[in-house]
Amino acid sequence: MNNSKIWLVVNPSLGVPLLLGTVAVSSFAVHYAIVTQTPWLADYYEGAANAAPAPLVVAAPAPAAEAPAPEAVVTEAAA
């Protein structure tokens, strides 16, 4: 373990709860920020995500390419 000597300085009965508490507090802070800063989340929880989606606009297909002119086609010349 790379940082195993930390437990010679910090008692594990203090360090482990401190580490887990820090992880829990930072996780709570991130989740709170997501819930309060995203405007779509409340609508999603209320079921607004079930609304009909916008109609899909499909582009017209491109016109077919024309075959090259016969004089533009290179063939093997008879030697």
Buried (B, 14 or more C-beta within 10 A) or exposed (E): EEEEEEEEEEEEEEEEEEEEEEEEEEEEEEEEEEEEEEEEEEEEEEEEEEEEEEEEEEEEEEEEEEEEEEEEEEEEEEE
